Amino acid sequence: MDKFVLYLIGSFFVIGAIDYITGNHLKLGGKFEEGIKTMGTLGLGMIGILSLVPLFTNFLSSVIIPICSVFNLDPSIVPAALLAVDMGGYQIADKLALTKEMGAFSGVIIASTLGATISFSIPVALGMLSKEDEKYFSKGVLVGIITIPIGCLAAGLWQKINIGILVWNLVPIFVFAIILGVGLLKAPHVFIKVFNVFGKLIMSLSTVGLLLQGIDVIFGVRLVSGLAPLSECTVIVGKIALILGGAYPMLALIIRIFKNSFERIGEKFGINSVSVAGILGNLASNLLIFGTYKEMNPKGKVVCAAFGVSGAFVFGGQLGFVSGVAPDMLGAFIISKLTAGIISIVLAAWLYDRENKEFSLKENGGISNEYQG
């Protein structure tokens, strides 16, 4: 499956490139160009943080490993739960892991779902959404976070990780997910501030890493020893952009072919066409949904936010990153994110309908009682 996905994306990369050269007649050349042009944005956000990974690893290993050994947990789950797969989560988890398979599991699966939600999705979303939309987003994220352990379990079974080791290491992830979800629901403003600070800290560290690399390259002065080589960081960014050059045309064609079917499904779930487009956009990047979030109906906002926790980037930047650093994990990566993402759509729609039904019953009951009185 891993090679099939890569070859499929590679085929669309070739088709997109040819269409771009010949005048974009298939409307795929523009998507090819869009994917390649992400290299600059990716470099700004990733090169710095990847440069600092060796320093983070040395610091965390002295703190996390002793604590995890007491509970017989793999230390790799800690950085993976806090950092996105392409923001240092994979590299740090890989270095701290007790076994290669757990390093791959934590660094790819946990970091692409929970880690990406905490270090990227929540801080970015809360900086872009209006105050009135935050309640819908928080409810959706709560549902999405609850389904993360299900996706992780599916990926671990696909990897053939020992079931006892897998379940035991997922317990803290499940507990953390529940605390996080309840916190978002019960005290959203407190958690919003925490996530905003954490997100700004990550971006600041990334800029510092980029600054250190720039000074080294331009002036020939290495201010901090132990940085990851610039060549390694830029190669990762370049690989992601090339994969996106194929993934974007592929996703565009899928949406074009199945547009009517997706809209019919959206009608059955009670979400408008903008929400359906948002779910599909999530597959490339959840950044695409935040600009149109205000145009979605309330149910669509909750469902979109829920799917964005795990379903986001499955055919976007994360796919490009994973294919570059751990191509043998592509199958588990896709299965994990789509399993949790699809379940979150169903669960979010059901919970929204149930909550609205209970609210309606209470309102009608109140009116009835007043009338009887």
LOTI-723261 format. One record per residue (C-alpha): residue in one letter; residue number from 1; x, y, z. Coordinates in Angstrom, 3 decimals, padded with zeros to 6 digits. Layout:
! residues N
r  k  x  y  z
A  NUM  X  Y  Z
...
//
This chain:
! residues 373
r  k  x  y  z
M  1  000.000  000.000  000.000
D  2  002.850  002.393  000.865
K  3  004.435  002.131  -002.596
F  4  001.039  002.240  -004.296
V  5  000.260  005.608  -002.662
L  6  003.659  007.006  -003.629
Y  7  003.365  005.803  -007.233
L  8  -000.170  007.199  -007.467
I  9  000.972  010.613  -006.253
G  10  004.010  010.371  -008.517
S  11  001.747  009.745  -011.509
F  12  -000.253  012.883  -010.739
F  13  003.007  014.788  -010.257
V  14  003.975  013.881  -013.839
I  15  000.474  014.638  -015.188
G  16  000.360  017.963  -013.315
A  17  003.812  018.972  -014.556
I  18  002.932  018.157  -018.177
D  19  -000.371  020.052  -017.857
Y  20  001.486  023.021  -016.385
I  21  003.917  023.071  -019.329
T  22  001.188  022.687  -021.949
G  23  -001.114  025.451  -020.662
N  24  -003.152  023.995  -017.787
H  25  -005.857  022.542  -020.070
L  26  -006.781  019.847  -017.511
K  27  -006.835  022.423  -014.676
L  28  -004.245  020.299  -012.865
G  29  -001.168  022.316  -013.792
G  30  -002.252  025.119  -011.483
K  31  -002.521  022.685  -008.580
F  32  000.927  021.316  -009.445
E  33  002.311  024.861  -009.273
E  34  000.477  025.477  -005.988
G  35  002.079  022.387  -004.457
I  36  005.605  023.306  -005.543
K  37  005.186  026.892  -004.311
T  38  004.548  025.658  -000.761
M  39  008.316  025.187  -000.485
G  40  008.829  028.762  000.708
T  41  006.098  028.664  003.350
L  42  007.205  025.233  004.520
G  43  010.807  026.380  004.763
L  44  009.871  029.372  006.893
G  45  007.892  027.211  009.320
M  46  009.988  024.047  009.367
I  47  013.709  024.612  008.719
G  48  014.241  026.449  012.000
I  49  012.434  023.943  014.211
L  50  014.091  020.979  012.460
S  51  017.463  022.643  013.017
L  52  016.860  022.718  016.767
V  53  015.711  019.078  017.055
P  54  019.103  017.717  018.313
L  55  019.106  020.311  021.111
F  56  015.503  019.501  022.096
T  57  016.295  015.781  022.055
N  58  019.248  016.125  024.418
F  59  017.184  018.201  026.852
L  60  014.083  015.998  026.778
S  61  015.998  012.736  027.076
S  62  017.386  013.779  030.457
V  63  013.897  014.681  031.741
I  64  011.431  012.316  030.072
I  65  013.266  008.967  029.926
P  66  013.623  008.542  033.744
I  67  009.926  009.392  034.305
C  68  008.672  007.085  031.556
S  69  010.852  004.208  032.757
V  70  009.031  004.285  036.120
F  71  005.698  003.652  034.369
N  72  007.168  001.349  031.726
L  73  006.109  003.727  028.951
D  74  007.962  004.513  025.749
P  75  009.392  008.074  026.046
S  76  008.630  008.785  022.388
I  77  004.935  009.345  023.114
V  78  005.619  012.582  025.045
P  79  007.120  014.788  022.305
A  80  004.776  013.179  019.750
A  81  001.741  014.262  021.800
L  82  002.912  017.885  021.835
L  83  004.621  018.467  018.477
A  84  003.385  017.933  014.921
V  85  005.047  015.231  012.846
D  86  006.645  017.883  010.610
M  87  007.522  020.297  013.425
G  88  010.104  018.134  015.163
G  89  007.695  015.532  016.563
Y  90  008.957  012.721  014.331
Q  91  012.675  013.333  014.806
I  92  012.511  013.738  018.581
A  93  010.225  010.700  019.018
D  94  012.523  008.629  016.812
K  95  015.550  009.552  018.928
L  96  013.862  008.953  022.304
A  97  012.041  005.707  021.423
L  98  013.070  002.448  023.038
T  99  012.333  000.513  019.837
K  100  012.300  001.531  016.175
E  101  008.668  000.470  015.718
M  102  007.481  002.597  018.658
G  103  009.549  005.519  017.393
A  104  007.815  005.278  014.016
F  105  004.402  004.822  015.637
S  106  004.739  007.793  017.984
G  107  006.592  010.049  015.550
V  108  004.206  009.483  012.659
I  109  000.819  008.445  014.061
I  110  000.554  010.298  017.383
A  111  002.450  013.363  016.156
S  112  000.317  013.696  013.006
T  113  -002.916  013.722  015.024
L  114  -002.626  014.854  018.650
G  115  000.745  016.597  018.249
A  116  -000.394  018.492  015.152
T  117  -003.626  019.543  016.875
I  118  -001.858  020.988  019.908
S  119  001.159  022.641  018.290
F  120  -000.481  023.847  015.066
S  121  -004.218  023.471  014.448
I  122  -005.612  024.897  017.690
P  123  -003.278  027.926  017.977
V  124  -003.672  028.814  014.280
A  125  -007.461  028.318  014.258
L  126  -008.061  030.390  017.362
G  127  -006.038  033.180  015.824
M  128  -008.198  033.160  012.671
L  129  -011.725  032.412  013.895
S  130  -014.240  034.892  015.287
K  131  -015.259  034.746  018.945
E  132  -018.758  033.441  018.132
D  133  -017.278  030.551  016.136
E  134  -014.926  029.410  018.898
K  135  -017.687  027.431  020.661
Y  136  -018.391  025.389  017.501
F  137  -014.689  024.844  016.916
S  138  -014.114  023.732  020.528
K  139  -016.977  021.218  020.382
G  140  -015.667  019.828  017.113
V  141  -012.101  019.539  018.381
L  142  -013.393  017.758  021.503
V  143  -015.019  015.069  019.329
G  144  -011.964  014.847  017.092
I  145  -009.599  014.398  020.029
I  146  -011.756  011.631  021.519
T  147  -011.407  009.602  018.296
I  148  -007.585  009.911  018.131
P  149  -006.919  006.759  020.220
I  150  -009.158  004.757  017.841
G  151  -007.080  005.839  014.849
C  152  -003.864  005.168  016.762
L  153  -005.068  001.663  017.667
A  154  -005.910  000.932  014.021
A  155  -002.442  002.086  012.923
G  156  -000.693  000.067  015.638
L  157  -002.546  -003.094  014.608
W  158  -001.612  -002.401  010.967
Q  159  002.024  -002.091  012.087
K  160  001.668  -005.385  013.996
I  161  002.884  -003.832  017.251
N  162  002.428  -006.107  020.270
I  163  -001.134  -005.415  021.453
G  164  -000.166  -005.221  025.136
I  165  002.599  -002.669  024.489
L  166  000.346  -000.720  022.142
V  167  -002.620  -000.447  024.516
W  168  -000.447  000.398  027.537
N  169  001.285  003.242  025.679
L  170  -002.056  004.552  024.416
V  171  -003.485  004.875  027.950
P  172  -001.753  008.221  028.708
I  173  -002.689  009.474  025.223
F  174  -006.336  008.593  025.896
V  175  -006.283  010.248  029.349
F  176  -004.543  013.330  027.949
A  177  -007.057  013.517  025.086
I  178  -010.003  013.352  027.501
I  179  -008.544  016.056  029.792
L  180  -007.823  018.231  026.779
G  181  -011.277  017.723  025.303
V  182  -013.135  018.385  028.564
G  183  -010.965  021.438  029.180
L  184  -011.817  022.851  025.773
L  185  -015.504  022.326  026.466
K  186  -015.649  023.505  030.088
A  187  -012.976  026.238  030.176
P  188  -012.370  027.204  026.553
H  189  -010.947  030.664  027.258
V  190  -008.270  029.303  029.605
F  191  -007.244  026.623  027.129
I  192  -007.359  029.086  024.239
K  193  -004.793  031.284  025.994
V  194  -002.564  028.284  026.778
F  195  -002.665  027.033  023.175
N  196  -002.006  030.497  021.779
V  197  001.060  030.897  023.992
F  198  002.306  027.415  023.088
G  199  001.769  028.011  019.375
K  200  003.629  031.343  019.500
L  201  006.459  029.678  021.436
I  202  006.865  026.994  018.764
M  203  006.874  029.578  015.945
S  204  009.350  031.765  017.862
L  205  011.690  028.821  018.368
S  206  011.400  028.001  014.665
T  207  012.396  031.565  013.773
V  208  015.342  031.419  016.197
G  209  016.541  028.188  014.558
L  210  016.237  029.766  011.106
L  211  018.123  032.839  012.343
L  212  020.978  030.699  013.676
Q  213  021.220  028.790  010.388
G  214  021.161  032.064  008.418
I  215  023.984  033.601  010.457
D  216  026.028  030.427  009.996
V  217  025.498  030.356  006.201
I  218  025.836  034.106  005.490
F  219  028.540  035.129  007.987
G  220  030.181  031.761  008.579
V  221  029.617  032.130  012.329
R  222  028.129  029.195  014.256
L  223  026.620  030.667  017.420
V  224  025.215  027.364  018.712
S  225  026.830  023.961  018.241
G  226  024.728  020.866  017.692
L  227  022.264  022.240  015.151
A  228  021.002  019.796  012.530
P  229  022.765  020.297  009.169
L  230  020.962  022.797  006.962
S  231  021.181  020.396  004.011
E  232  019.138  017.747  005.879
C  233  016.417  020.260  006.798
T  234  016.099  021.694  003.289
V  235  015.980  018.233  001.705
I  236  012.967  017.364  003.890
V  237  011.195  020.588  002.871
G  238  012.009  019.966  -000.795
K  239  010.621  016.428  -000.677
I  240  007.374  017.651  000.878
A  241  006.909  020.270  -001.864
L  242  007.492  017.662  -004.582
I  243  004.954  015.294  -003.026
L  244  002.445  018.151  -002.790
G  245  003.065  018.839  -006.470
G  246  001.417  015.456  -007.077
A  247  -001.000  015.311  -004.137
Y  248  -002.784  018.601  -004.916
P  249  -003.684  017.642  -008.519
M  250  -004.803  014.200  -007.285
L  251  -007.084  015.706  -004.633
A  252  -008.448  018.273  -007.096
L  253  -009.415  015.523  -009.540
I  254  -011.036  013.401  -006.810
I  255  -013.151  016.377  -005.696
R  256  -014.092  017.175  -009.305
I  257  -015.223  013.609  -010.050
F  258  -017.129  012.987  -006.831
K  259  -018.437  016.513  -006.174
N  260  -022.132  015.616  -006.601
S  261  -021.801  012.491  -004.443
F  262  -020.091  014.458  -001.683
E  263  -022.828  017.093  -001.739
R  264  -025.543  014.412  -001.447
I  265  -023.707  012.931  001.533
G  266  -023.519  016.423  003.040
E  267  -027.285  016.833  002.679
K  268  -027.856  013.533  004.520
F  269  -025.666  014.752  007.381
G  270  -027.403  018.139  007.428
I  271  -024.361  020.240  006.513
N  272  -024.215  022.846  003.763
S  273  -022.040  022.764  000.626
V  274  -019.401  025.068  002.154
S  275  -018.987  022.577  005.006
V  276  -018.630  019.675  002.557
A  277  -015.959  021.653  000.697
G  278  -014.289  022.306  004.057
I  279  -014.108  018.601  004.899
L  280  -012.533  017.901  001.507
G  281  -010.191  020.860  001.916
N  282  -009.087  019.428  005.259
L  283  -007.544  016.521  003.367
A  284  -004.941  018.920  002.011
S  285  -004.780  021.412  004.881
N  286  -007.140  022.563  007.611
L  287  -005.967  026.106  006.889
L  288  -008.352  025.992  003.937
I  289  -011.419  025.749  006.190
F  290  -010.685  028.659  008.517
G  291  -011.233  031.287  005.822
T  292  -014.727  029.976  004.997
Y  293  -015.670  028.855  008.517
K  294  -018.140  031.732  008.994
E  295  -020.067  030.604  005.881
M  296  -020.692  027.087  007.210
N  297  -023.897  026.202  009.028
P  298  -023.462  025.475  012.783
K  299  -023.525  021.703  012.369
G  300  -021.032  021.926  009.524
K  301  -018.665  023.966  011.707
V  302  -018.652  021.287  014.412
V  303  -018.245  018.432  011.923
C  304  -015.456  020.203  010.010
A  305  -013.506  020.973  013.167
A  306  -013.889  017.370  014.338
F  307  -012.609  015.922  011.067
G  308  -009.736  018.426  010.988
V  309  -008.152  016.934  014.113
S  310  -007.093  013.693  012.442
G  311  -008.244  014.045  008.831
A  312  -006.281  017.220  008.079
F  313  -003.132  016.990  005.917
V  314  -003.669  013.316  005.085
F  315  -003.032  014.208  001.420
G  316  -001.113  017.392  002.212
G  317  002.111  018.434  003.902
Q  318  002.120  015.600  006.417
L  319  001.841  013.025  003.640
G  320  004.804  014.663  001.929
F  321  006.815  014.639  005.139
V  322  006.060  011.014  006.020
S  323  006.802  009.838  002.488
G  324  010.205  011.515  002.786
V  325  011.317  010.304  006.223
A  326  009.337  007.069  006.772
P  327  007.751  005.839  003.504
D  328  007.044  002.413  005.028
M  329  004.630  004.148  007.441
L  330  002.368  005.617  004.744
G  331  -000.227  002.837  005.019
A  332  -000.510  003.123  008.799
F  333  -000.513  006.929  008.520
I  334  -003.429  007.059  006.075
I  335  -005.414  004.340  007.891
S  336  -004.986  006.073  011.248
K  337  -005.997  009.529  010.071
L  338  -008.930  008.472  007.899
T  339  -010.271  005.996  010.496
A  340  -010.303  008.604  013.275
G  341  -011.430  011.335  010.862
I  342  -014.429  009.454  009.446
I  343  -015.548  008.280  012.900
S  344  -015.299  011.879  014.137
I  345  -017.644  013.058  011.347
V  346  -020.292  010.512  012.296
L  347  -019.871  011.114  016.037
A  348  -019.910  014.922  015.704
A  349  -023.077  014.853  013.564
W  350  -024.813  012.472  015.974
L  351  -023.860  014.447  019.089
Y  352  -024.904  017.738  017.474
D  353  -028.324  016.343  016.542
R  354  -028.747  014.811  019.978
E  355  -027.850  018.059  021.759
N  356  -030.236  020.062  019.576
K  357  -033.014  017.532  020.123
E  358  -032.595  017.693  023.907
F  359  -032.555  021.507  023.756
S  360  -035.762  021.541  021.708
L  361  -037.472  019.144  024.125
K  362  -036.510  021.335  027.080
E  363  -037.799  024.443  025.353
N  364  -041.064  022.793  024.355
G  365  -041.456  021.312  027.832
G  366  -040.930  024.733  029.396
I  367  -043.540  026.327  027.137
S  368  -045.984  023.512  027.848
N  369  -045.522  023.850  031.624
E  370  -046.009  027.608  031.442
Y  371  -049.197  027.114  029.430
Q  372  -050.502  024.555  031.918
G  373  -049.687  026.832  034.838
//
